[in-house]
Amino acid sequence: MNRSLTAPETKAITPEQTALAILYALSFSHLINDSIQSVIPSIYPLLREKFTLSLGQVGFIMFALQGTASVLQPLVGTFTDRRPLPFSLTLGMGLTTGGITLLALAPSYHAILVAAGMIGMGSSVFHPEASRLARMASGGKHGFAQSLFQVGGNFGSALGPLMVRFLIMPDHQARALWLCALTFIGVIILVRVANWYREKLRARGPVATTKTAARHPNNLSRRQVILAMTVLIILIFSKYVYLSSLSSYYTFYLMKRFQISAEQAQLYLFLFLFAVASGTIIGGPVGDRIGRKYVIWLSILGAAPFAWLLPEANLFWTAVLSVIIGIVLASAFSAILVYAQELAPGKVGLIAGLFFGFAFGIGGIGSAMLGNMADRIGIVSVFSIVRYLPLLGLLTVFLPNLEKRRAGV
């Protein structure tokens, strides 16, 4: 016990001990979970036409999805910090299954809202505990583990438009029932993961993870931690409201500005979401090597010039710029999440729930607000306004360098 108090966690556990099989299983489960979530914004054009919805009502569907997850995820994370629940992962996937089933059969707008809320509840149960498990299986490579976990979710988000394009469009809402096959696979995988998780908890004891994390002080005052957390929240706001404008309304923007079909627009949306997925794997490992603050700098602020140019570009360059923006912005979340967990040692579930929840919530609120704005001033004008958001990356200057703090520099 005394040896563990004096040696950093990253040196006490060798890279070979990283439970890659568990990380890959979590990443694939994340792919399934987020691909189902991504079906909802991808199916907007079909739902809008079938139920005669305004863009404001379309945005409120995303609010039902992400608002539900936003409220519940910090609560789930706080509870599981004290009492980890391995099989809650399968419960989350079960709720997602129920939500996609209802979405496929929904006879009305209100039923769609309930379905979106159920899928949001599934995510709220899945994400905090899966993020904790990724950290447990990391072997000390926390950034790598979070990036691998996140990349599955982002690739899932990229697959959503393709599944809608080739399985559901143009007018087959009920075909979404086929997606239940994916969630059943997810349940089977997560049962095996939960068994591994349960055995690890038994071996370590119920508070082993918390105690381990608490041994790594960050040498910051309470005021500095609060300031840093506030900056991170603002950065999440800028990232996810901007991403919400693209993930929720990119198809409408392309259809309006360039007069392309909904089916063609889905392919451009897939290209953007695939870029987001590809960029996700960069932030964590690079943050492990050079420091997470530098990754946050490059990711949020680095997207600003490309976001500024996007509303001025033709169709070809719009596609190119959206890919660059997706790659650059996507590298931030893993770095932000691990950075926040290092700011608050011993509160892995709470921080994961808070940041996943806030990301979902602000994305949902942003989607609803942008939809209402689009109804009033037009979707093209909305894209001209949101390009200012990445400039908030300048606030990264207020974040302390935790690597230097721990080294006593």
N, C-alpha and C positions, 0 to 999 in steps of 0.2 A: 504493500500500500504506500509506503514512504517513497519508493522509487517512482511510482506514478505521479506523486506530488511534485517531483522535481524535473521530470522529463516531459517535454511537450507531447501532446497526443499524436501529432503527425510523425514523430520519431519512434514512439512506442509501438506503433502498428505499421508494418511494412506494406508497400503497395501490393505485394502478392496476396495479402490477406483481404483485399477488396472483394466483396461478394458480387462478382460481375453477373453471375446468373440471376441473382435477385434484382440487381440494377436493371438488367435487360428486361426482366419480367415486369418490373414497375414501369419502365419506359413504354413497353408494349401496351400495358394496361392503360397508361396515360394516353397513348395514341387512340385506343378504343373510346375512352371517356370523352376526349376532346373532339374526336371526329363526330360523335353524336351531337355535341354542343354546336359544332360548326355547321351541322345540317340546318339548324334553325335560321341563321342569317342567310344561308345559301338558298333556302326555300322561300325567302321573302317575296320575290316576284310572283311566284305561284300563289302564295297565300293572299297577297295584295289583290291580285286579279280575281281569285275565287270568292273572297269575302268582301271585296270592295273597300279596302282599307286605305286610310290616309298614311302619309309617311310618319306622322306623329304616332298613329296606332302601331305602325310597324316598329318604331323605336321603343314603344312600351312593351312589346314582346321581349326584346332584349333586356329591358329593365326587369321584367318578371324573372327572366333567367338569371341575370347577374346580380340583381338586387337580393334575391333569395340567398344565393351563395355568399354574397357580401356579409349579410347579417349573421349567418350561421357559422361560417368558417372560423372566425376568431373564438366563438363559443366552443366549437368542437376542439380546436387546438388547445384552448385553456384546460378543458376537461381532460383531454388525453395526455397533457403534460403530467397530470397527477395520477391518471389511471389509463395507461395505454390499452387500446382495444384492437387487437390484431384483426379480428373478423369484421370490424366496422368497414374495412375496405370492400368486402363482398356486399355488405348492406348498401354502400354507396352505389356500386354497380347495379344492384337490384333496383334501386330507385330510378336510375338512369333508364333501365329497361322499361319500367312502368311509364316513364315520361315519353319515350319514343313511341311506345305502343299507343298511348293516348293521342300523341301528335298525328300519327298515321290515321286514326279513326275520328279525329276531332270534327264535330259537326258545326262548330261555331267559333267565333273569335274568342269568347270567354274560355272555351275548352282548350284552345291553343295556349292561352295565358296560364292555365293550370298545368298543362303539359310542360311548358317552359319552366314553371316553378319547380316541378318535380325533378327535372333534369338539373336545375340549379341546386336543389337539395342533395342530389346524388353527388355532385361535385364538391359540395361543402363538407360532406362526410369523407370523401375520397382524398382530397388534396392534403390536408394537414397531416394525417397519419401516414400517407404515402411519402410525403416530404421528410418526415421524421425517420421513416424506415430507410430512405435513400441515404440520409446522413449516417445512420447506424451501419449501413453496408459499405460506407465510403472508404474505409481503411485510412481515414485521415485526409483523403483527397476530396474535400467537401465541395469545392467548386466543380470539379469533374463530375462528381456524383449528381449534383443538382442540375448540371447542364445535360447529362445523359437522361435524367428523369424528365427534364423540360422538353428536350428535343422530341421525345415521343409524343408529348401533348401537342407540340406545334406541327409536327408532321400529320397528326390526326386532324388538326384544324385545316391543314392544307388539303387533306383528302375529302373533307366535307363537300366542297363545291363539285369535285369530280363525281362523288357518289350521287349527288343531286342531279348533275348534268346527265349521267348515263343511266341512272336507276329510277329517278323520280320525275324529272322534267319530261315533257312540258306540262302534263296535267294528271299525274298519278300519285296524289298524296298518299294513298293507302300503301303504295309500294315501300314506304318507309318501314313497314313491318319487317322487311327483310333484314333491316339493321339489327333486329333483336338477336340474330345469329352471332353478330360481333359481340354483343354484351354478354351472351351466354359463354362465349369463349373467355371473355374477361373474368367472369365469375369463377370459372374453373382454374384459371391461372392464379387468381387472387386467393383462392382457398389454399393452394400450395404455398404461396408466399406467406399467408397468415400463419400457417403451421411453422414455417421457419422462424418467423417473427416471435411467435409464442415461445419457441424453444430458446431463442436468444434472451428473451425477457426472463425466463426461468433461470438461465445460467447467470445472468448479470444481477438479478434482483430488481425489484420494482422501481428503484430510484437511481440505478447505476448511471444511466445516461445523463440525468440532471447533475449528479455529483461530478461526473467527468467534465461536463461543460463548465461548471462553476469554478474549476481550478485554473481557468485561464483568464485572469483579469485583463481588462483592456486599458487600465490606467487612465480612465476618463472620469471627470466629475459627472454628477447627475445632470447638471445643466448642459454639459457638452453632449451627453447621450441624448437628451431631449432635443437639442438643436439638430443633431445629426439625424435623428429619427424624423423630425419635421421636414428636413431637406429631402430625405428619401421618399417620404409620402408625397411631396410636391413633384418629385421626379417621376414617381409612379403615375401621378395625375397627368402630367404632360405626355408621358409615353402612351398610356392606355386610352386617353381621350382621343389622341391623334390616331392611334391604331384602330379605335372604334370607328372613326370616320371612314377609314379604308375598309375594314372588315365588314361593316354593316352597310355602307352606302357606295362602295367602289363600283359595284355593278350598275347602280342607278346613275352614278356620275358618268361612267363610260357610255351607257345607253343614251343619256341626254346629250352629252357633248359631242360624241362621235357617231351617234345614230347606228350603233351596232345592236345585234339581237341579244336577248337575255342569255341564250345558250353560249354565244361568243363571249359575253361578259364573264360568265362563270369560269371560262378558261383563263382569262386575265386575272381573275380573283385567285384561282389556284396558283398561278405563277407567283403572285405576291405572297400568298400564304406559304408556299414552298420555300420562298426566300427567307421568310421569317423562321421557318423550321431549320433551315440550313444555318442561319446566323446564331441560333440558340446555342449550339454546341461550342461556339467560339468563346463566349464570355467566361464560363466557369474555369476551364483549364488555363486560359490566359491569365485570369485573375489569380489563380493559384501560384502562377509564376512571377508576375510583375506587380501584383497588388490590385485589389478590386476597385479602388478609387480611380485608377487610371482607366480601367475598362468602362466605368460609369461615365467618366469624362468623354471618352471617345464615342460611346454609344449614343447618349442622349444629344449632346451638342453636335456631334459629328453628323447627325441626320439633318440638321437645320438647313444647310445650303441646298440639299436635294429636295427637301420638303418645300422650300421656297420656290424652286424652279418647276415643281410638278404642275401647278395650275396653268403654266404658260406653255407646256409642251404639247406636241402633236401625239397621236396615238402610239406610235413606235416609242418615242422618248418617254411617254407616260409609263409604258410598260417597263422600260429600262430603269427609270428613276424609282418606280415602285419596288423593284427588285433590290436596288441599292438601299433604299430606306428600310425595307424589311430586314435585310441582313444586318445593317448597322444597329437599328433599334433593338433587334431581338437579342443581341448579346448582353443587354443590360440586366434583364430580370434575375438571372442566376447570380450575377455578381451582387446585385442589390440585396437579394434574399440572404445570401451567405454573409454579406457585410452586416446586415441587420441582426442576424443570429449571433455574430461575434460581438455586437454592441450589447446584447442582452444574454449573456451566457446562462444556460440552464433553462431557457424558455423557447426551445425549438418549435414545439407545437403551437404555442401562442403566436410567435413571430410568423411562422408559416401561415397559420390561419388568418392573422391580421393582414399580411401582405397579399396573399391570394384573395382574401375577402375584399380588401380595398380595391385591388386590381379589377376584380369582377364587378364590384359595386360602382366604381367610378366609370368603368366601361359601360355599364348599363345606364347610369344616369346620363353620361355623355351621349350615348346613342339616342336616348329619348329627347334630350335637348337639341341635338343636331337634327333629328327628324322634324321636330317642331320648327326649327329655324329654316330647314329646307322647304317646308310647306309655305313659309312666308316669303323667303327671299330667293329660293331656288338652290338646288344642290351644288351647282357650279360655284355660286357665291360662297357657300359654306366651305368648300375646299380652299378658297382663297383666304378665308379667315383662319382656319385651323393650322395653316402653315407656320404661324408664329409660335405655336406651342413648344417645339423642340428647343427654342431659345432659352427656356427655363433651365436647360442643362447647365447654364452659367452658375447656378447655385451650388454645383458640385464643389466649388472653391471652398465652401464652408465645412466640407466633410474632413475630419481628421484622418491621417494616414495610420491605420491600425497596425500595419506591419512594423512601422517605425516605433510606434508606441510600445508594442510588445518587446521590441529589441532595445528599448530604453533610449532611443535616439531623440 
